[in-house]
Amino acid sequence: TSAPQANWTGSIDIISVIRNAFDPLIQITLSDATSAAQQHVGEKSSAIASFIHPVNGYLVYITYVIDANNQVIKVITDAGNGQILETSQMTIEEFMHKVHSGMKSMPRQMAMMGVMEK
């Protein structure tokens, strides 16, 4: 069991430290990664969610796109150079489970920043 948190703050906010460490390395914006993923999937596609997240030890954007056939395509884009690293298809049910169950298990601050998703 964990003890209740005390009502105090320290001098080093860990979220700020993590964010400041990554900021100079991230050369692609979330918006650019989302647009690239949508263009990669093709015409009449629509991005439905994007996150920045560490995967396999690398910081990447994960974008979920609905294609012209209403299939969900997961696109992984390198946060440093914008290269599309991987695409995979999933059902809408798999997408909903992934996004909603992942959000419940994330610390609140990380979910708000979009730093973690697995």
KEMI-35107 format. One line per 3 residues: for each residue x negated, y negated, z of C-alpha. Coordinates in nm, 4 decimals. Example, Ala and Ser with C-alpha at 12.3 -4.5 7.8 and 13.67 -1.06 7.14 Angstrom:
% residues 2
-1.2300 0.4500 0.7800 | -1.3670 0.1060 0.7140 $
% end
This chain:
% residues 118
0.0000 0.0000 0.0000 | -0.1155 -0.3523 -0.0654 | -0.0988 -0.6314 0.1853 $
0.1194 -0.9308 0.1066 | -0.0710 -1.2084 -0.0677 | -0.1720 -1.4990 0.1496 $
-0.0697 -1.8483 0.0494 | -0.4136 -1.9827 -0.0450 | -0.6213 -2.0427 -0.3549 $
-0.9912 -2.0003 -0.4220 | -1.2192 -2.2204 -0.6291 | -1.2631 -1.9886 -0.9314 $
-0.9531 -1.8967 -1.1292 | -1.0315 -1.5626 -1.2990 | -0.7888 -1.6236 -1.5856 $
-0.9683 -1.9506 -1.6700 | -1.3055 -1.7751 -1.6581 | -1.1866 -1.5021 -1.8958 $
-1.0248 -1.7513 -2.1315 | -1.3312 -1.9801 -2.1364 | -1.5610 -1.6844 -2.2056 $
-1.3576 -1.5769 -2.5110 | -1.2646 -1.9168 -2.6574 | -1.5966 -1.9862 -2.8373 $
-1.5917 -1.6383 -2.9944 | -1.2361 -1.6488 -3.1267 | -1.2606 -1.7984 -3.4749 $
-0.9112 -1.7063 -3.5968 | -0.5939 -1.8544 -3.4489 | -0.2951 -1.6439 -3.3525 $
-0.0975 -1.8229 -3.6205 | -0.3578 -1.7436 -3.8902 | -0.3787 -1.3786 -3.7827 $
0.0000 -1.3512 -3.7913 | 0.0167 -1.5042 -4.1396 | -0.2624 -1.2761 -4.2655 $
-0.0856 -0.9680 -4.1285 | 0.2411 -1.0693 -4.2894 | 0.0703 -1.1325 -4.6264 $
-0.1122 -0.7996 -4.5944 | 0.2164 -0.6124 -4.5502 | 0.3682 -0.7866 -4.8528 $
0.6545 -0.9902 -4.9879 | 0.9793 -1.0078 -4.7961 | 0.8017 -0.9097 -4.4738 $
0.8475 -1.0870 -4.1442 | 0.6229 -1.0959 -3.8385 | 0.8164 -1.0134 -3.5224 $
0.5411 -1.0234 -3.2561 | 0.1712 -1.1057 -3.2210 | -0.0672 -1.0651 -2.9295 $
-0.4367 -1.1008 -2.8639 | -0.5689 -0.7938 -2.6883 | -0.8839 -0.5897 -2.6304 $
-0.8792 -0.2614 -2.8264 | -1.1691 -0.0145 -2.8444 | -1.3858 -0.2709 -2.6648 $
-1.3144 -0.5510 -2.9174 | -1.0870 -0.8517 -2.9030 | -0.8258 -0.8285 -3.1785 $
-0.4851 -0.9579 -3.2712 | -0.2070 -0.7038 -3.2887 | 0.0792 -0.8155 -3.5107 $
0.4013 -0.6265 -3.5683 | 0.5601 -0.6930 -3.9072 | 0.8903 -0.5719 -4.0543 $
0.8379 -0.4843 -4.4222 | 1.0837 -0.5044 -4.7123 | 1.2126 -0.1539 -4.6204 $
1.2795 -0.2525 -4.2563 | 0.9866 -0.0466 -4.1301 | 0.7638 -0.1818 -3.8513 $
0.3980 -0.2098 -3.9476 | 0.1371 -0.2645 -3.6767 | -0.1543 -0.4703 -3.8116 $
-0.4810 -0.5090 -3.6192 | -0.6877 -0.8142 -3.7135 | -1.0391 -0.9020 -3.5935 $
-1.0232 -1.2176 -3.3775 | -1.3735 -1.3202 -3.4806 | -1.3579 -1.3008 -3.8600 $
-0.9930 -1.2396 -3.9555 | -1.0596 -0.9028 -4.1200 | -0.7656 -0.6604 -4.1202 $
-0.9033 -0.3577 -3.9358 | -0.6085 -0.1195 -3.9325 | -0.2433 -0.0829 -4.0252 $
-0.0012 0.1814 -3.9070 | 0.3708 0.2391 -3.9414 | 0.6072 0.2912 -3.6508 $
0.9797 0.3099 -3.5949 | 1.1725 0.0184 -3.4502 | 1.2340 0.2349 -3.1417 $
0.8588 0.2903 -3.0956 | 0.8014 -0.0833 -3.1340 | 1.0680 -0.1715 -2.8768 $
0.9296 0.0809 -2.6294 | 0.5724 -0.0374 -2.6848 | 0.6487 -0.4056 -2.6414 $
0.8954 -0.3795 -2.3551 | 0.7183 -0.1127 -2.1499 | 0.3829 -0.2839 -2.2040 $
0.5127 -0.6180 -2.0786 | 0.6421 -0.4644 -1.7549 | 0.3026 -0.3211 -1.6635 $
0.0974 -0.6350 -1.7366 | -0.0003 -0.8830 -1.4717 | 0.2177 -1.1913 -1.5230 $
-0.0677 -1.4274 -1.6079 | -0.2156 -1.1891 -1.8667 | 0.1203 -1.1377 -2.0343 $
0.1727 -1.5119 -2.0578 | -0.1708 -1.5594 -2.2134 | -0.1256 -1.2657 -2.4484 $
-0.4598 -1.1261 -2.3335 | -0.3614 -0.7653 -2.2702 | -0.1424 -0.5069 -2.4428 $
-0.2013 -0.1337 -2.4858 $
% end
